[in-house]
Amino acid sequence: MNYAYADCFFCGGNVKESKMPRDVWRNGRLLVIEDVPTGVCCQCGEKYVRPEVAKAIDHLLETTQSAPRTIKVDVYALPELEKDAA
């Protein structure tokens, strides 16, 4: 059963629940939690996580010793952009 979200705070669009991955930075490490129930605005794409879901993620990360799998993530650095001449 999906949670009934309020309209989007930013654009007023309809928010529907979808399960999607969520990235979390903890102690300098990027962690990915899959299948997170997330409200997604159908109009602007803004995402919402309910407080109880955020607490469940925190609990999972505090009590789980190791992740069931690991993925490789490429990291890029964007070079400094040139300033426009005024």
PDB file with SEQRES, HELIX, SHEET and CRYST1 records, atoms N, CA, C and O in Angstrom:
SEQRES   1 A   86  MET ASN TYR ALA TYR ALA ASP CYS PHE PHE CYS GLY GLY          
SEQRES   2 A   86  ASN VAL LYS GLU SER LYS MET PRO ARG ASP VAL TRP ARG          
SEQRES   3 A   86  ASN GLY ARG LEU LEU VAL ILE GLU ASP VAL PRO THR GLY          
SEQRES   4 A   86  VAL CYS CYS GLN CYS GLY GLU LYS TYR VAL ARG PRO GLU          
SEQRES   5 A   86  VAL ALA LYS ALA ILE ASP HIS LEU LEU GLU THR THR GLN          
SEQRES   6 A   86  SER ALA PRO ARG THR ILE LYS VAL ASP VAL TYR ALA LEU          
SEQRES   7 A   86  PRO GLU LEU GLU LYS ASP ALA ALA                              
HELIX    1 AA1 PRO A   51  THR A   63  1                                  13    
SHEET    1 AA1 3 VAL A  15  ARG A  26  0                                        
SHEET    2 AA1 3 ARG A  29  CYS A  41 -1                                        
SHEET    3 AA1 3 LYS A  47  TYR A  48 -1                                        
CRYST1    1.000    1.000    1.000  90.00  90.00  90.00 P 1           1          
ATOM      1  N   MET A   1       0.844  -1.190   0.000  1.00  0.00           N  
ATOM      2  CA  MET A   1       0.000   0.000   0.000  1.00  0.00           C  
ATOM      3  C   MET A   1       0.884   1.246   0.000  1.00  0.00           C  
ATOM      4  O   MET A   1       1.825   1.349   0.787  1.00  0.00           O  
ATOM      5  N   ASN A   2       0.580   2.170  -0.870  1.00  0.00           N  
ATOM      6  CA  ASN A   2       1.356   3.395  -0.971  1.00  0.00           C  
ATOM      7  C   ASN A   2       0.855   4.440   0.005  1.00  0.00           C  
ATOM      8  O   ASN A   2      -0.337   4.513   0.304  1.00  0.00           O  
ATOM      9  N   TYR A   3       1.778   5.243   0.494  1.00  0.00           N  
ATOM     10  CA  TYR A   3       1.484   6.344   1.401  1.00  0.00           C  
ATOM     11  C   TYR A   3       0.861   7.488   0.595  1.00  0.00           C  
ATOM     12  O   TYR A   3       1.249   7.715  -0.551  1.00  0.00           O  
ATOM     13  N   ALA A   4      -0.085   8.198   1.173  1.00  0.00           N  
ATOM     14  CA  ALA A   4      -0.710   9.348   0.509  1.00  0.00           C  
ATOM     15  C   ALA A   4       0.067  10.611   0.888  1.00  0.00           C  
ATOM     16  O   ALA A   4      -0.068  11.114   2.003  1.00  0.00           O  
ATOM     17  N   TYR A   5       0.865  11.113  -0.025  1.00  0.00           N  
ATOM     18  CA  TYR A   5       1.676  12.310   0.198  1.00  0.00           C  
ATOM     19  C   TYR A   5       0.855  13.567  -0.056  1.00  0.00           C  
ATOM     20  O   TYR A   5      -0.107  13.544  -0.823  1.00  0.00           O  
ATOM     21  N   ALA A   6       1.235  14.650   0.582  1.00  0.00           N  
ATOM     22  CA  ALA A   6       0.665  15.957   0.274  1.00  0.00           C  
ATOM     23  C   ALA A   6       1.191  16.392  -1.094  1.00  0.00           C  
ATOM     24  O   ALA A   6       2.112  15.782  -1.636  1.00  0.00           O  
ATOM     25  N   ASP A   7       0.604  17.439  -1.637  1.00  0.00           N  
ATOM     26  CA  ASP A   7       1.106  17.983  -2.904  1.00  0.00           C  
ATOM     27  C   ASP A   7       2.531  18.500  -2.724  1.00  0.00           C  
ATOM     28  O   ASP A   7       2.954  18.791  -1.605  1.00  0.00           O  
ATOM     29  N   CYS A   8       3.256  18.610  -3.812  1.00  0.00           N  
ATOM     30  CA  CYS A   8       4.649  19.059  -3.793  1.00  0.00           C  
ATOM     31  C   CYS A   8       4.768  20.451  -3.176  1.00  0.00           C  
ATOM     32  O   CYS A   8       4.029  21.367  -3.538  1.00  0.00           O  
ATOM     33  N   PHE A   9       5.689  20.594  -2.259  1.00  0.00           N  
ATOM     34  CA  PHE A   9       5.937  21.866  -1.586  1.00  0.00           C  
ATOM     35  C   PHE A   9       6.420  22.922  -2.576  1.00  0.00           C  
ATOM     36  O   PHE A   9       6.131  24.105  -2.396  1.00  0.00           O  
ATOM     37  N   PHE A  10       7.146  22.522  -3.610  1.00  0.00           N  
ATOM     38  CA  PHE A  10       7.770  23.475  -4.527  1.00  0.00           C  
ATOM     39  C   PHE A  10       6.858  23.910  -5.664  1.00  0.00           C  
ATOM     40  O   PHE A  10       6.798  25.095  -5.989  1.00  0.00           O  
ATOM     41  N   CYS A  11       6.140  22.954  -6.279  1.00  0.00           N  
ATOM     42  CA  CYS A  11       5.357  23.320  -7.457  1.00  0.00           C  
ATOM     43  C   CYS A  11       3.873  23.011  -7.322  1.00  0.00           C  
ATOM     44  O   CYS A  11       3.083  23.397  -8.184  1.00  0.00           O  
ATOM     45  N   GLY A  12       3.481  22.317  -6.248  1.00  0.00           N  
ATOM     46  CA  GLY A  12       2.077  21.975  -6.058  1.00  0.00           C  
ATOM     47  C   GLY A  12       1.625  20.742  -6.817  1.00  0.00           C  
ATOM     48  O   GLY A  12       0.441  20.403  -6.805  1.00  0.00           O  
ATOM     49  N   GLY A  13       2.562  20.064  -7.482  1.00  0.00           N  
ATOM     50  CA  GLY A  13       2.222  18.876  -8.267  1.00  0.00           C  
ATOM     51  C   GLY A  13       1.841  17.685  -7.399  1.00  0.00           C  
ATOM     52  O   GLY A  13       2.035  17.688  -6.183  1.00  0.00           O  
ATOM     53  N   ASN A  14       1.298  16.677  -8.050  1.00  0.00           N  
ATOM     54  CA  ASN A  14       0.890  15.441  -7.386  1.00  0.00           C  
ATOM     55  C   ASN A  14       2.128  14.602  -7.057  1.00  0.00           C  
ATOM     56  O   ASN A  14       3.002  14.432  -7.907  1.00  0.00           O  
ATOM     57  N   VAL A  15       2.208  14.079  -5.838  1.00  0.00           N  
ATOM     58  CA  VAL A  15       3.353  13.271  -5.399  1.00  0.00           C  
ATOM     59  C   VAL A  15       2.908  11.824  -5.280  1.00  0.00           C  
ATOM     60  O   VAL A  15       1.967  11.519  -4.548  1.00  0.00           O  
ATOM     61  N   LYS A  16       3.579  10.936  -5.995  1.00  0.00           N  
ATOM     62  CA  LYS A  16       3.279   9.502  -5.976  1.00  0.00           C  
ATOM     63  C   LYS A  16       4.476   8.755  -5.415  1.00  0.00           C  
ATOM     64  O   LYS A  16       5.625   9.153  -5.611  1.00  0.00           O  
ATOM     65  N   GLU A  17       4.185   7.658  -4.708  1.00  0.00           N  
ATOM     66  CA  GLU A  17       5.266   6.873  -4.114  1.00  0.00           C  
ATOM     67  C   GLU A  17       5.849   5.890  -5.124  1.00  0.00           C  
ATOM     68  O   GLU A  17       5.134   5.276  -5.916  1.00  0.00           O  
ATOM     69  N   SER A  18       7.165   5.767  -5.066  1.00  0.00           N  
ATOM     70  CA  SER A  18       7.896   4.839  -5.915  1.00  0.00           C  
ATOM     71  C   SER A  18       9.063   4.291  -5.114  1.00  0.00           C  
ATOM     72  O   SER A  18       9.593   4.986  -4.248  1.00  0.00           O  
ATOM     73  N   LYS A  19       9.472   3.064  -5.382  1.00  0.00           N  
ATOM     74  CA  LYS A  19      10.662   2.518  -4.724  1.00  0.00           C  
ATOM     75  C   LYS A  19      11.865   2.821  -5.598  1.00  0.00           C  
ATOM     76  O   LYS A  19      11.882   2.508  -6.789  1.00  0.00           O  
ATOM     77  N   MET A  20      12.877   3.439  -4.987  1.00  0.00           N  
ATOM     78  CA  MET A  20      14.058   3.824  -5.746  1.00  0.00           C  
ATOM     79  C   MET A  20      15.294   3.780  -4.854  1.00  0.00           C  
ATOM     80  O   MET A  20      15.176   3.760  -3.629  1.00  0.00           O  
ATOM     81  N   PRO A  21      16.478   3.765  -5.461  1.00  0.00           N  
ATOM     82  CA  PRO A  21      17.697   3.802  -4.644  1.00  0.00           C  
ATOM     83  C   PRO A  21      17.895   5.178  -4.025  1.00  0.00           C  
ATOM     84  O   PRO A  21      17.472   6.191  -4.583  1.00  0.00           O  
ATOM     85  N   ARG A  22      18.541   5.202  -2.873  1.00  0.00           N  
ATOM     86  CA  ARG A  22      18.864   6.458  -2.182  1.00  0.00           C  
ATOM     87  C   ARG A  22      20.331   6.417  -1.807  1.00  0.00           C  
ATOM     88  O   ARG A  22      20.799   5.440  -1.222  1.00  0.00           O  
ATOM     89  N   ASP A  23      21.056   7.470  -2.139  1.00  0.00           N  
ATOM     90  CA  ASP A  23      22.477   7.525  -1.766  1.00  0.00           C  
ATOM     91  C   ASP A  23      22.619   8.322  -0.476  1.00  0.00           C  
ATOM     92  O   ASP A  23      21.956   9.338  -0.267  1.00  0.00           O  
ATOM     93  N   VAL A  24      23.500   7.829   0.373  1.00  0.00           N  
ATOM     94  CA  VAL A  24      23.735   8.431   1.681  1.00  0.00           C  
ATOM     95  C   VAL A  24      25.248   8.521   1.879  1.00  0.00           C  
ATOM     96  O   VAL A  24      25.965   7.543   1.664  1.00  0.00           O  
ATOM     97  N   TRP A  25      25.728   9.690   2.288  1.00  0.00           N  
ATOM     98  CA  TRP A  25      27.142   9.839   2.644  1.00  0.00           C  
ATOM     99  C   TRP A  25      27.254   9.684   4.150  1.00  0.00           C  
ATOM    100  O   TRP A  25      26.594  10.401   4.903  1.00  0.00           O  
ATOM    101  N   ARG A  26      28.092   8.747   4.594  1.00  0.00           N  
ATOM    102  CA  ARG A  26      28.283   8.526   6.022  1.00  0.00           C  
ATOM    103  C   ARG A  26      29.763   8.260   6.268  1.00  0.00           C  
ATOM    104  O   ARG A  26      30.349   7.347   5.686  1.00  0.00           O  
ATOM    105  N   ASN A  27      30.358   9.071   7.141  1.00  0.00           N  
ATOM    106  CA  ASN A  27      31.784   8.939   7.470  1.00  0.00           C  
ATOM    107  C   ASN A  27      32.666   8.944   6.220  1.00  0.00           C  
ATOM    108  O   ASN A  27      33.622   8.176   6.114  1.00  0.00           O  
ATOM    109  N   GLY A  28      32.323   9.827   5.276  1.00  0.00           N  
ATOM    110  CA  GLY A  28      33.125   9.967   4.067  1.00  0.00           C  
ATOM    111  C   GLY A  28      32.944   8.857   3.054  1.00  0.00           C  
ATOM    112  O   GLY A  28      33.701   8.774   2.087  1.00  0.00           O  
ATOM    113  N   ARG A  29      31.957   8.004   3.258  1.00  0.00           N  
ATOM    114  CA  ARG A  29      31.715   6.900   2.330  1.00  0.00           C  
ATOM    115  C   ARG A  29      30.341   7.045   1.695  1.00  0.00           C  
ATOM    116  O   ARG A  29      29.373   7.424   2.354  1.00  0.00           O  
ATOM    117  N   LEU A  30      30.270   6.739   0.412  1.00  0.00           N  
ATOM    118  CA  LEU A  30      29.002   6.750  -0.299  1.00  0.00           C  
ATOM    119  C   LEU A  30      28.345   5.382  -0.132  1.00  0.00           C  
ATOM    120  O   LEU A  30      28.931   4.358  -0.482  1.00  0.00           O  
ATOM    121  N   LEU A  31      27.124   5.375   0.406  1.00  0.00           N  
ATOM    122  CA  LEU A  31      26.367   4.145   0.595  1.00  0.00           C  
ATOM    123  C   LEU A  31      25.089   4.252  -0.224  1.00  0.00           C  
ATOM    124  O   LEU A  31      24.518   5.336  -0.343  1.00  0.00           O  
ATOM    125  N   VAL A  32      24.636   3.140  -0.787  1.00  0.00           N  
ATOM    126  CA  VAL A  32      23.409   3.120  -1.582  1.00  0.00           C  
ATOM    127  C   VAL A  32      22.426   2.163  -0.928  1.00  0.00           C  
ATOM    128  O   VAL A  32      22.753   1.004  -0.671  1.00  0.00           O  
ATOM    129  N   ILE A  33      21.230   2.647  -0.662  1.00  0.00           N  
ATOM    130  CA  ILE A  33      20.167   1.826  -0.108  1.00  0.00           C  
ATOM    131  C   ILE A  33      19.135   1.647  -1.221  1.00  0.00           C  
ATOM    132  O   ILE A  33      18.637   2.626  -1.777  1.00  0.00           O  
ATOM    133  N   GLU A  34      18.820   0.395  -1.539  1.00  0.00           N  
ATOM    134  CA  GLU A  34      17.888   0.114  -2.620  1.00  0.00           C  
ATOM    135  C   GLU A  34      16.460  -0.004  -2.100  1.00  0.00           C  
ATOM    136  O   GLU A  34      16.234  -0.243  -0.913  1.00  0.00           O  
ATOM    137  N   ASP A  35      15.508   0.166  -3.003  1.00  0.00           N  
ATOM    138  CA  ASP A  35      14.083  -0.039  -2.731  1.00  0.00           C  
ATOM    139  C   ASP A  35      13.528   0.843  -1.611  1.00  0.00           C  
ATOM    140  O   ASP A  35      12.728   0.392  -0.791  1.00  0.00           O  
ATOM    141  N   VAL A  36      13.960   2.097  -1.587  1.00  0.00           N  
ATOM    142  CA  VAL A  36      13.488   3.039  -0.572  1.00  0.00           C  
ATOM    143  C   VAL A  36      12.160   3.647  -1.038  1.00  0.00           C  
ATOM    144  O   VAL A  36      12.101   4.229  -2.121  1.00  0.00           O  
ATOM    145  N   PRO A  37      11.089   3.519  -0.235  1.00  0.00           N  
ATOM    146  CA  PRO A  37       9.829   4.165  -0.593  1.00  0.00           C  
ATOM    147  C   PRO A  37      10.018   5.689  -0.590  1.00  0.00           C  
ATOM    148  O   PRO A  37      10.326   6.287   0.441  1.00  0.00           O  
ATOM    149  N   THR A  38       9.828   6.294  -1.748  1.00  0.00           N  
ATOM    150  CA  THR A  38      10.119   7.714  -1.933  1.00  0.00           C  
ATOM    151  C   THR A  38       8.955   8.376  -2.652  1.00  0.00           C  
ATOM    152  O   THR A  38       8.468   7.863  -3.659  1.00  0.00           O  
ATOM    153  N   GLY A  39       8.515   9.507  -2.139  1.00  0.00           N  
ATOM    154  CA  GLY A  39       7.508  10.290  -2.847  1.00  0.00           C  
ATOM    155  C   GLY A  39       8.193  11.098  -3.938  1.00  0.00           C  
ATOM    156  O   GLY A  39       9.183  11.783  -3.679  1.00  0.00           O  
ATOM    157  N   VAL A  40       7.669  11.019  -5.159  1.00  0.00           N  
ATOM    158  CA  VAL A  40       8.256  11.734  -6.291  1.00  0.00           C  
ATOM    159  C   VAL A  40       7.178  12.597  -6.931  1.00  0.00           C  
ATOM    160  O   VAL A  40       6.112  12.102  -7.296  1.00  0.00           O  
ATOM    161  N   CYS A  41       7.460  13.890  -7.065  1.00  0.00           N  
ATOM    162  CA  CYS A  41       6.516  14.800  -7.702  1.00  0.00           C  
ATOM    163  C   CYS A  41       6.424  14.480  -9.190  1.00  0.00           C  
ATOM    164  O   CYS A  41       7.437  14.410  -9.887  1.00  0.00           O  
ATOM    165  N   CYS A  42       5.207  14.289  -9.661  1.00  0.00           N  
ATOM    166  CA  CYS A  42       4.985  13.960 -11.072  1.00  0.00           C  
ATOM    167  C   CYS A  42       5.252  15.154 -11.990  1.00  0.00           C  
ATOM    168  O   CYS A  42       5.416  14.982 -13.198  1.00  0.00           O  
ATOM    169  N   GLN A  43       5.296  16.348 -11.429  1.00  0.00           N  
ATOM    170  CA  GLN A  43       5.477  17.557 -12.233  1.00  0.00           C  
ATOM    171  C   GLN A  43       6.939  18.007 -12.280  1.00  0.00           C  
ATOM    172  O   GLN A  43       7.475  18.233 -13.365  1.00  0.00           O  
ATOM    173  N   CYS A  44       7.594  18.141 -11.122  1.00  0.00           N  
ATOM    174  CA  CYS A  44       8.960  18.691 -11.111  1.00  0.00           C  
ATOM    175  C   CYS A  44      10.028  17.665 -10.717  1.00  0.00           C  
ATOM    176  O   CYS A  44      11.220  17.929 -10.872  1.00  0.00           O  
ATOM    177  N   GLY A  45       9.612  16.496 -10.209  1.00  0.00           N  
ATOM    178  CA  GLY A  45      10.574  15.454  -9.868  1.00  0.00           C  
ATOM    179  C   GLY A  45      11.165  15.547  -8.471  1.00  0.00           C  
ATOM    180  O   GLY A  45      12.010  14.729  -8.109  1.00  0.00           O  
ATOM    181  N   GLU A  46      10.738  16.530  -7.674  1.00  0.00           N  
ATOM    182  CA  GLU A  46      11.245  16.650  -6.299  1.00  0.00           C  
ATOM    183  C   GLU A  46      10.946  15.356  -5.547  1.00  0.00           C  
ATOM    184  O   GLU A  46       9.897  14.741  -5.742  1.00  0.00           O  
ATOM    185  N   LYS A  47      11.887  14.946  -4.677  1.00  0.00           N  
ATOM    186  CA  LYS A  47      11.752  13.691  -3.954  1.00  0.00           C  
ATOM    187  C   LYS A  47      11.553  13.940  -2.464  1.00  0.00           C  
ATOM    188  O   LYS A  47      12.119  14.872  -1.894  1.00  0.00           O  
ATOM    189  N   TYR A  48      10.736  13.086  -1.844  1.00  0.00           N  
ATOM    190  CA  TYR A  48      10.417  13.195  -0.422  1.00  0.00           C  
ATOM    191  C   TYR A  48      10.576  11.835   0.245  1.00  0.00           C  
ATOM    192  O   TYR A  48      10.107  10.822  -0.275  1.00  0.00           O  
ATOM    193  N   VAL A  49      11.241  11.817   1.399  1.00  0.00           N  
ATOM    194  CA  VAL A  49      11.365  10.600   2.200  1.00  0.00           C  
ATOM    195  C   VAL A  49      10.681  10.874   3.534  1.00  0.00           C  
ATOM    196  O   VAL A  49      11.005  11.845   4.217  1.00  0.00           O  
ATOM    197  N   ARG A  50       9.737  10.020   3.898  1.00  0.00           N  
ATOM    198  CA  ARG A  50       9.016  10.174   5.158  1.00  0.00           C  
ATOM    199  C   ARG A  50       9.961   9.974   6.338  1.00  0.00           C  
ATOM    200  O   ARG A  50      10.933   9.229   6.217  1.00  0.00           O  
ATOM    201  N   PRO A  51       9.702  10.619   7.478  1.00  0.00           N  
ATOM    202  CA  PRO A  51      10.576  10.506   8.644  1.00  0.00           C  
ATOM    203  C   PRO A  51      10.798   9.061   9.096  1.00  0.00           C  
ATOM    204  O   PRO A  51      11.915   8.699   9.467  1.00  0.00           O  
ATOM    205  N   GLU A  52       9.762   8.240   9.070  1.00  0.00           N  
ATOM    206  CA  GLU A  52       9.930   6.859   9.515  1.00  0.00           C  
ATOM    207  C   GLU A  52      10.819   6.053   8.564  1.00  0.00           C  
ATOM    208  O   GLU A  52      11.493   5.113   8.986  1.00  0.00           O  
ATOM    209  N   VAL A  53      10.817   6.421   7.289  1.00  0.00           N  
ATOM    210  CA  VAL A  53      11.705   5.761   6.327  1.00  0.00           C  
ATOM    211  C   VAL A  53      13.148   6.199   6.586  1.00  0.00           C  
ATOM    212  O   VAL A  53      14.061   5.374   6.549  1.00  0.00           O  
ATOM    213  N   ALA A  54      13.357   7.489   6.845  1.00  0.00           N  
ATOM    214  CA  ALA A  54      14.702   7.991   7.162  1.00  0.00           C  
ATOM    215  C   ALA A  54      15.240   7.316   8.424  1.00  0.00           C  
ATOM    216  O   ALA A  54      16.415   6.953   8.484  1.00  0.00           O  
ATOM    217  N   LYS A  55      14.377   7.147   9.434  1.00  0.00           N  
ATOM    218  CA  LYS A  55      14.802   6.471  10.668  1.00  0.00           C  
ATOM    219  C   LYS A  55      15.142   5.013  10.397  1.00  0.00           C  
ATOM    220  O   LYS A  55      16.097   4.486  10.968  1.00  0.00           O  
ATOM    221  N   ALA A  56      14.375   4.356   9.537  1.00  0.00           N  
ATOM    222  CA  ALA A  56      14.649   2.955   9.186  1.00  0.00           C  
ATOM    223  C   ALA A  56      15.992   2.834   8.468  1.00  0.00           C  
ATOM    224  O   ALA A  56      16.726   1.870   8.685  1.00  0.00           O  
ATOM    225  N   ILE A  57      16.317   3.813   7.610  1.00  0.00           N  
ATOM    226  CA  ILE A  57      17.616   3.814   6.931  1.00  0.00           C  
ATOM    227  C   ILE A  57      18.732   3.977   7.957  1.00  0.00           C  
ATOM    228  O   ILE A  57      19.717   3.239   7.923  1.00  0.00           O  
ATOM    229  N   ASP A  58      18.586   4.935   8.868  1.00  0.00           N  
ATOM    230  CA  ASP A  58      19.595   5.131   9.923  1.00  0.00           C  
ATOM    231  C   ASP A  58      19.784   3.864  10.738  1.00  0.00           C  
ATOM    232  O   ASP A  58      20.917   3.470  11.018  1.00  0.00           O  
ATOM    233  N   HIS A  59      18.685   3.217  11.124  1.00  0.00           N  
ATOM    234  CA  HIS A  59      18.757   1.991  11.913  1.00  0.00           C  
ATOM    235  C   HIS A  59      19.481   0.884  11.133  1.00  0.00           C  
ATOM    236  O   HIS A  59      20.323   0.176  11.685  1.00  0.00           O  
ATOM    237  N   LEU A  60      19.146   0.745   9.855  1.00  0.00           N  
ATOM    238  CA  LEU A  60      19.807  -0.250   9.006  1.00  0.00           C  
ATOM    239  C   LEU A  60      21.317  -0.035   8.977  1.00  0.00           C  
ATOM    240  O   LEU A  60      22.089  -0.983   9.116  1.00  0.00           O  
ATOM    241  N   LEU A  61      21.734   1.221   8.796  1.00  0.00           N  
ATOM    242  CA  LEU A  61      23.163   1.520   8.687  1.00  0.00           C  
ATOM    243  C   LEU A  61      23.883   1.393  10.026  1.00  0.00           C  
ATOM    244  O   LEU A  61      25.075   1.087  10.055  1.00  0.00           O  
ATOM    245  N   GLU A  62      23.183   1.621  11.131  1.00  0.00           N  
ATOM    246  CA  GLU A  62      23.795   1.502  12.456  1.00  0.00           C  
ATOM    247  C   GLU A  62      23.913   0.056  12.919  1.00  0.00           C  
ATOM    248  O   GLU A  62      24.808  -0.267  13.700  1.00  0.00           O  
ATOM    249  N   THR A  63      23.033  -0.815  12.454  1.00  0.00           N  
ATOM    250  CA  THR A  63      22.994  -2.181  12.980  1.00  0.00           C  
ATOM    251  C   THR A  63      23.539  -3.240  12.022  1.00  0.00           C  
ATOM    252  O   THR A  63      23.773  -4.376  12.436  1.00  0.00           O  
ATOM    253  N   THR A  64      23.742  -2.895  10.765  1.00  0.00           N  
ATOM    254  CA  THR A  64      24.235  -3.865   9.792  1.00  0.00           C  
ATOM    255  C   THR A  64      25.753  -3.790   9.723  1.00  0.00           C  
ATOM    256  O   THR A  64      26.319  -2.711   9.550  1.00  0.00           O  
ATOM    257  N   GLN A  65      26.406  -4.930   9.858  1.00  0.00           N  
ATOM    258  CA  GLN A  65      27.869  -4.979   9.876  1.00  0.00           C  
ATOM    259  C   GLN A  65      28.476  -4.748   8.498  1.00  0.00           C  
ATOM    260  O   GLN A  65      29.454  -4.010   8.371  1.00  0.00           O  
ATOM    261  N   SER A  66      27.911  -5.368   7.462  1.00  0.00           N  
ATOM    262  CA  SER A  66      28.473  -5.194   6.120  1.00  0.00           C  
ATOM    263  C   SER A  66      27.354  -5.245   5.086  1.00  0.00           C  
ATOM    264  O   SER A  66      26.322  -5.883   5.295  1.00  0.00           O  
ATOM    265  N   ALA A  67      27.575  -4.576   3.992  1.00  0.00           N  
ATOM    266  CA  ALA A  67      26.584  -4.546   2.914  1.00  0.00           C  
ATOM    267  C   ALA A  67      26.564  -5.898   2.201  1.00  0.00           C  
ATOM    268  O   ALA A  67      27.598  -6.560   2.100  1.00  0.00           O  
ATOM    269  N   PRO A  68      25.397  -6.312   1.708  1.00  0.00           N  
ATOM    270  CA  PRO A  68      25.324  -7.593   1.020  1.00  0.00           C  
ATOM    271  C   PRO A  68      26.067  -7.616  -0.311  1.00  0.00           C  
ATOM    272  O   PRO A  68      26.422  -8.685  -0.810  1.00  0.00           O  
ATOM    273  N   ARG A  69      26.300  -6.452  -0.877  1.00  0.00           N  
ATOM    274  CA  ARG A  69      27.089  -6.386  -2.120  1.00  0.00           C  
ATOM    275  C   ARG A  69      27.746  -5.026  -2.238  1.00  0.00           C  
ATOM    276  O   ARG A  69      27.382  -4.087  -1.530  1.00  0.00           O  
ATOM    277  N   THR A  70      28.700  -4.926  -3.121  1.00  0.00           N  
ATOM    278  CA  THR A  70      29.456  -3.695  -3.337  1.00  0.00           C  
ATOM    279  C   THR A  70      29.456  -3.385  -4.830  1.00  0.00           C  
ATOM    280  O   THR A  70      29.505  -4.294  -5.659  1.00  0.00           O  
ATOM    281  N   ILE A  71      29.401  -2.091  -5.170  1.00  0.00           N  
ATOM    282  CA  ILE A  71      29.492  -1.673  -6.565  1.00  0.00           C  
ATOM    283  C   ILE A  71      30.673  -0.717  -6.715  1.00  0.00           C  
ATOM    284  O   ILE A  71      31.120  -0.108  -5.742  1.00  0.00           O  
ATOM    285  N   LYS A  72      31.165  -0.595  -7.929  1.00  0.00           N  
ATOM    286  CA  LYS A  72      32.250   0.330  -8.234  1.00  0.00           C  
ATOM    287  C   LYS A  72      31.631   1.647  -8.709  1.00  0.00           C  
ATOM    288  O   LYS A  72      30.700   1.641  -9.513  1.00  0.00           O  
ATOM    289  N   VAL A  73      32.146   2.772  -8.212  1.00  0.00           N  
ATOM    290  CA  VAL A  73      31.632   4.087  -8.589  1.00  0.00           C  
ATOM    291  C   VAL A  73      32.770   4.920  -9.161  1.00  0.00           C  
ATOM    292  O   VAL A  73      33.806   5.090  -8.518  1.00  0.00           O  
ATOM    293  N   ASP A  74      32.577   5.437 -10.370  1.00  0.00           N  
ATOM    294  CA  ASP A  74      33.565   6.327 -10.970  1.00  0.00           C  
ATOM    295  C   ASP A  74      33.395   7.729 -10.391  1.00  0.00           C  
ATOM    296  O   ASP A  74      32.275   8.172 -10.139  1.00  0.00           O  
ATOM    297  N   VAL A  75      34.512   8.421 -10.183  1.00  0.00           N  
ATOM    298  CA  VAL A  75      34.500   9.764  -9.611  1.00  0.00           C  
ATOM    299  C   VAL A  75      35.224  10.706 -10.565  1.00  0.00           C  
ATOM    300  O   VAL A  75      36.349  10.435 -10.985  1.00  0.00           O  
ATOM    301  N   TYR A  76      34.576  11.801 -10.900  1.00  0.00           N  
ATOM    302  CA  TYR A  76      35.141  12.806 -11.791  1.00  0.00           C  
ATOM    303  C   TYR A  76      35.278  14.134 -11.058  1.00  0.00           C  
ATOM    304  O   TYR A  76      34.530  14.416 -10.122  1.00  0.00           O  
ATOM    305  N   ALA A  77      36.233  14.940 -11.488  1.00  0.00           N  
ATOM    306  CA  ALA A  77      36.380  16.294 -10.966  1.00  0.00           C  
ATOM    307  C   ALA A  77      36.128  17.260 -12.119  1.00  0.00           C  
ATOM    308  O   ALA A  77      36.732  17.130 -13.184  1.00  0.00           O  
ATOM    309  N   LEU A  78      35.255  18.210 -11.913  1.00  0.00           N  
ATOM    310  CA  LEU A  78      34.957  19.211 -12.931  1.00  0.00           C  
ATOM    311  C   LEU A  78      36.021  20.291 -12.878  1.00  0.00           C  
ATOM    312  O   LEU A  78      36.245  20.887 -11.824  1.00  0.00           O  
ATOM    313  N   PRO A  79      36.688  20.555 -14.010  1.00  0.00           N  
ATOM    314  CA  PRO A  79      37.683  21.622 -14.001  1.00  0.00           C  
ATOM    315  C   PRO A  79      37.005  22.972 -13.759  1.00  0.00           C  
ATOM    316  O   PRO A  79      35.829  23.156 -14.072  1.00  0.00           O  
ATOM    317  N   GLU A  80      37.763  23.903 -13.200  1.00  0.00           N  
ATOM    318  CA  GLU A  80      37.208  25.224 -12.924  1.00  0.00           C  
ATOM    319  C   GLU A  80      36.803  25.878 -14.225  1.00  0.00           C  
ATOM    320  O   GLU A  80      37.544  25.849 -15.207  1.00  0.00           O  
ATOM    321  N   LEU A  81      35.601  26.477 -14.226  1.00  0.00           N  
ATOM    322  CA  LEU A  81      35.082  27.122 -15.434  1.00  0.00           C  
ATOM    323  C   LEU A  81      35.687  28.508 -15.580  1.00  0.00           C  
ATOM    324  O   LEU A  81      35.985  29.181 -14.593  1.00  0.00           O  
ATOM    325  N   GLU A  82      35.863  28.923 -16.834  1.00  0.00           N  
ATOM    326  CA  GLU A  82      36.382  30.257 -17.083  1.00  0.00           C  
ATOM    327  C   GLU A  82      35.312  31.277 -16.722  1.00  0.00           C  
ATOM    328  O   GLU A  82      34.124  31.064 -16.964  1.00  0.00           O  
ATOM    329  N   LYS A  83      35.749  32.382 -16.142  1.00  0.00           N  
ATOM    330  CA  LYS A  83      34.827  33.459 -15.794  1.00  0.00           C  
ATOM    331  C   LYS A  83      34.510  34.262 -17.054  1.00  0.00           C  
ATOM    332  O   LYS A  83      35.377  34.504 -17.894  1.00  0.00           O  
ATOM    333  N   ASP A  84      33.241  34.668 -17.161  1.00  0.00           N  
ATOM    334  CA  ASP A  84      32.822  35.474 -18.312  1.00  0.00           C  
ATOM    335  C   ASP A  84      33.496  36.847 -18.236  1.00  0.00           C  
ATOM    336  O   ASP A  84      33.583  37.450 -17.167  1.00  0.00           O  
ATOM    337  N   ALA A  85      33.964  37.323 -19.369  1.00  0.00           N  
ATOM    338  CA  ALA A  85      34.533  38.682 -19.423  1.00  0.00           C  
ATOM    339  C   ALA A  85      33.372  39.673 -19.473  1.00  0.00           C  
ATOM    340  O   ALA A  85      32.518  39.591 -20.356  1.00  0.00           O  
ATOM    341  N   ALA A  86      33.344  40.606 -18.527  1.00  0.00           N  
ATOM    342  CA  ALA A  86      32.223  41.550 -18.466  1.00  0.00           C  
ATOM    343  C   ALA A  86      32.448  42.780 -19.275  1.00  0.00           C  
ATOM    344  O   ALA A  86      31.587  43.659 -19.314  1.00  0.00           O  
TER     345      ALA A  86                                                      
END                                                                             
